[in-house]
């Protein structure tokens, strides 16, 4: 065992006959147990660090939910140019603001097929589950509103995850041509 660092006492114990006295190997067994104990302590420290990091991330995420920004009454949607306050919108920390429908249309160009299907499904479910009217019982209305809020949150996590101009979407868009081959309005550009 001293010659080969890969060989441990537990590797050779099964090969000893049952009548052998373990006292002869007491030092090796104790050193092996101490080594395992130190590994366990190191793993515990790593687990504690991971738990602290996870707690810190959770606290930061909760703090971000309460973050707010200001929108100027003259501010326009960065995509369509219409006043931002006319429809529901996203405001990102970089101060870019987009109408939700404009963001949805633009982000759909960059999503993978699975995400596109998920967005369509969430939109369909939101459309099929309209807001409850005054005739709906309070408990039922609460359930319907909770379901709608959950669907909206899921949709927002896909669509409003990041700014279209400052996030990964813009970086990924570098590979998409500015003019598509079937864009007839740019046919006059041909030389």
GIWO-V170814 format. One record per pair of residues at least 4 apart in sequence whose ideal C-beta (glycine too) atoms are under 6 Angstrom apart, sorted by the first residue. I is the first residue (numbers start at 1). J is the second residue. Records with the same first field share a line. If there is no record, write none. Layout:
BEGIN
I: J / J
END
This chain:
BEGIN
1: 7
7: 11
9: 28 / 29 / 32
16: 20
25: 29
69: 91
71: 75 / 84 / 91
75: 84 / 97
76: 81 / 83
77: 82 / 84 / 98 / 99 / 102
78: 96 / 98
79: 98 / 102 / 106
80: 102
82: 86
84: 89 / 97
87: 99
88: 100
89: 97 / 99
90: 98 / 103 / 160
91: 97
92: 96 / 163
94: 163 / 166
96: 163 / 165
98: 102 / 103
103: 107 / 159
104: 159
106: 164
107: 159
108: 116
110: 169 / 172
111: 115 / 116
119: 158
122: 151 / 154 / 155
125: 151
126: 151
129: 148
132: 136 / 141 / 144
136: 140 / 141
155: 159
156: 160
162: 167
163: 167
164: 169
165: 170
179: 183 / 186
END
